[in-house]
Amino acid sequence: MKLACLFLAFGLFATAVQAEVKSYDCDLHSTQDRGWIPSTVILSVDADNGLARAYDGAIRYSNELNNIDVETPIDAQFKKTRKGEYRLSWRVTLPAQATGNYRVAYTATLDPKSNALKMRVSFPQSNVSTRPFGKGACKPIASGSLY
């Protein structure tokens, strides 16, 4: 009996120690429709360890331009807000139509209770006042993650 309790205790401890990575497949809609807000983004969040990754069309294009495997996700900064939402932010560099490159900063806020997603885009090194915005819903992915 003591041995069974010991195994049960170790089993519960091992489960608690393992980090749980949750992945989401998200569909977004933007009113600006200028292409800065992706229609689909995949997010993986390890809230216990403060880690997150993202993947969308802009990341794929940036990877292609930088000779990185196109299916490589990007590490995102992770923060849990006071409301319990997950705030992820990441940056990519994309070519401009004229000269140079755009540095594009994405910020996504995911509510893990309702799976609602809001995303904002900014251009930190450009004198651009518009900040495209989109929102949508995410579906949890049962298997697989960006890790």
C-alpha positions in Angstrom: 0.0 0.0 0.0 2.8 2.4 0.9 4.5 1.5 -2.4 1.3 2.3 -4.4 0.9 5.7 -2.6 4.6 6.5 -3.4 4.1 5.7 -7.1 1.0 7.8 -7.2 2.8 10.7 -5.5 5.7 10.5 -8.0 3.2 10.2 -10.9 1.4 13.4 -9.8 4.7 15.2 -9.2 6.0 14.3 -12.7 2.8 15.5 -14.3 3.0 18.8 -12.5 6.6 19.3 -13.5 6.0 18.7 -17.2 5.2 21.9 -19.0 2.0 22.0 -20.9 2.4 23.5 -24.4 -1.0 24.6 -25.8 -1.2 25.3 -29.5 -3.9 27.3 -31.4 -4.9 27.6 -35.0 -6.4 31.1 -35.3 -8.4 32.8 -38.0 -8.3 36.6 -38.1 -10.3 39.3 -39.9 -9.1 42.9 -40.4 -11.1 45.9 -41.5 -8.1 47.6 -43.0 -7.5 44.8 -45.5 -4.0 45.9 -46.5 -2.4 42.5 -46.0 -0.6 43.3 -42.7 -2.9 41.2 -40.6 -2.6 37.5 -41.6 -5.8 35.6 -42.2 -4.3 32.6 -40.3 -1.7 32.4 -37.5 -0.6 29.4 -35.5 0.5 30.0 -31.9 2.1 27.7 -29.3 2.2 28.8 -25.7 4.0 27.4 -22.7 2.5 29.6 -20.0 4.2 27.9 -17.1 7.6 28.6 -18.5 6.8 32.0 -20.2 7.5 30.7 -23.7 5.7 31.2 -27.0 6.1 30.7 -30.7 4.2 32.0 -33.7 3.9 31.1 -37.4 2.1 32.9 -40.2 2.5 34.0 -43.8 4.7 37.0 -43.0 7.1 34.7 -40.9 7.2 32.3 -43.8 8.1 35.1 -46.3 10.7 36.5 -43.9 12.3 33.1 -43.5 12.4 32.6 -47.3 14.1 36.0 -47.8 16.7 35.2 -45.1 17.4 31.7 -46.4 15.9 30.0 -43.3 13.7 26.9 -43.6 10.3 28.4 -44.5 8.5 26.3 -41.9 10.5 27.6 -39.0 8.4 29.4 -36.4 9.6 32.5 -34.6 10.1 32.8 -30.9 7.7 35.3 -29.4 7.9 37.3 -26.2 5.3 36.1 -23.7 3.5 37.9 -21.0 0.4 36.9 -19.0 -1.7 40.0 -18.3 -3.7 40.8 -15.2 -6.8 39.6 -16.9 -5.2 36.2 -17.5 -4.8 36.8 -21.2 -1.6 35.8 -23.1 0.2 38.6 -24.8 2.7 37.5 -27.5 4.9 39.8 -29.5 7.4 39.2 -32.3 9.1 41.1 -35.1 9.9 40.3 -38.7 11.7 42.1 -41.5 9.9 42.3 -44.8 11.0 44.0 -48.0 9.5 47.4 -48.9 8.3 48.1 -52.5 10.7 51.0 -53.0 14.0 50.7 -51.0 15.1 49.1 -47.8 13.1 46.9 -45.5 10.2 47.2 -43.1 10.6 46.1 -39.6 7.2 44.9 -38.6 6.1 44.3 -34.9 3.2 42.0 -34.2 1.3 41.9 -30.9 -1.3 39.2 -30.4 -3.5 39.0 -27.3 -5.1 35.6 -26.7 -7.8 35.0 -24.2 -7.3 31.3 -23.3 -10.8 31.1 -21.7 -12.8 32.2 -24.8 -10.0 31.6 -27.4 -10.6 35.1 -28.8 -7.6 36.7 -30.4 -6.7 40.4 -31.1 -3.7 41.3 -33.2 -2.1 44.7 -33.8 0.8 45.6 -36.2 3.2 48.5 -35.9 6.2 49.7 -37.8 8.7 50.8 -35.2 11.4 52.3 -37.5 9.0 53.9 -39.9 7.1 57.2 -39.7 3.8 55.4 -40.2 0.9 56.4 -38.1 -1.5 53.6 -39.1 -1.5 50.5 -36.9 -3.5 47.7 -38.6 -5.7 45.7 -36.3 -7.6 42.5 -36.5 -9.5 40.1 -34.4 -10.8 36.5 -34.6 -11.0 33.2 -32.9 -8.7 30.3 -32.2 -9.2 26.6 -32.1 -7.0 24.5 -29.8 -4.8 22.0 -31.7 -4.9 18.6 -30.0 -1.6 17.3 -31.2 1.6 19.0 -32.4 3.1 22.3 -31.4 5.6 24.7 -32.8 8.2 23.4 -30.3 
